[in-house]
Amino acid sequence: MGKHYSHLSAEERGAIMVGKAGGQSARQLALLLGRSPSTISRELARDGHLEPSALPRMGRPRLAYEAQRAGQRARRLSRKP
């Protein structure tokens, strides 16, 4: 059977938030956390992170990745069938 999957912990989400604020890439964060780069990039995409070059010029600005908000969203969605 394949590898065992585990959800991101609050500490890992915090490390992602600090790393992205410091300019680290998803691959660098994945190496630091011992996770797959796709796990980190999916987490960033799921919780609204956009690179500064990809920000829209008009419209509502997107918020930076926040570990607490991401954890709350994950818990809320885990309860849904």
C-alpha positions as CSV (number, residue, x, y, z in Angstrom):
1,M,0.0,0.0,0.0
2,G,1.1,3.6,-0.5
3,K,2.3,6.2,2.0
4,H,0.1,7.2,4.9
5,Y,-1.6,10.6,4.4
6,S,-1.8,13.0,7.4
7,H,-3.4,16.4,7.5
8,L,-1.3,19.5,7.9
9,S,-0.9,20.5,11.5
10,A,-1.2,24.0,13.0
11,E,2.6,24.2,13.3
12,E,3.0,23.2,9.6
13,R,0.5,25.8,8.6
14,G,2.3,28.4,10.7
15,A,5.6,27.5,9.0
16,I,3.9,27.9,5.6
17,M,2.6,31.4,6.6
18,V,6.0,32.6,7.9
19,G,7.8,31.1,4.9
20,K,5.6,32.7,2.3
21,A,5.8,36.0,4.1
22,G,9.6,35.6,4.0
23,G,9.5,34.9,0.2
24,Q,10.1,31.1,0.2
25,S,8.8,29.0,-2.6
26,A,6.4,26.1,-2.1
27,R,9.3,23.7,-3.0
28,Q,11.5,25.2,-0.3
29,L,8.7,24.9,2.2
30,A,8.0,21.3,1.3
31,L,11.7,20.4,1.8
32,L,11.7,22.2,5.1
33,L,8.5,20.4,6.3
34,G,9.2,17.0,4.8
35,R,6.1,17.2,2.6
36,S,5.4,16.9,-1.1
37,P,5.6,20.2,-3.0
38,S,2.1,19.5,-4.4
39,T,0.7,19.4,-0.8
40,I,2.1,22.8,-0.1
41,S,1.0,24.3,-3.4
42,R,-2.5,22.9,-3.0
43,E,-2.8,24.3,0.5
44,L,-1.7,27.7,-0.8
45,A,-4.1,27.6,-3.7
46,R,-7.0,26.4,-1.5
47,D,-6.6,29.2,1.0
48,G,-6.3,32.1,-1.3
49,H,-2.6,32.8,-1.7
50,L,-1.5,34.5,-4.9
51,E,2.0,35.5,-5.8
52,P,2.4,39.3,-6.1
53,S,2.9,39.0,-9.9
54,A,-0.4,37.2,-10.2
55,L,-2.5,39.7,-8.3
56,P,-5.4,41.2,-10.2
57,R,-5.0,44.9,-11.1
58,M,-8.6,45.6,-10.4
59,G,-11.3,44.2,-8.0
60,R,-11.2,43.0,-4.5
61,P,-7.6,42.3,-3.3
62,R,-6.8,38.8,-2.1
63,L,-5.6,38.2,1.4
64,A,-2.2,36.7,2.2
65,Y,-2.1,33.1,3.5
66,E,-3.1,33.0,7.2
67,A,-2.5,29.8,9.1
68,Q,-5.4,30.3,11.6
69,R,-7.9,31.0,8.8
70,A,-6.7,28.0,6.8
71,G,-7.0,25.7,9.9
72,Q,-10.5,26.9,10.6
73,R,-11.6,26.3,7.0
74,A,-10.1,22.8,7.1
75,R,-11.9,21.9,10.3
76,R,-15.2,23.3,8.9
77,L,-14.9,21.4,5.7
78,S,-13.9,18.1,7.4
79,R,-17.3,18.1,9.2
80,K,-19.2,18.3,5.9
81,P,-20.2,15.0,4.3
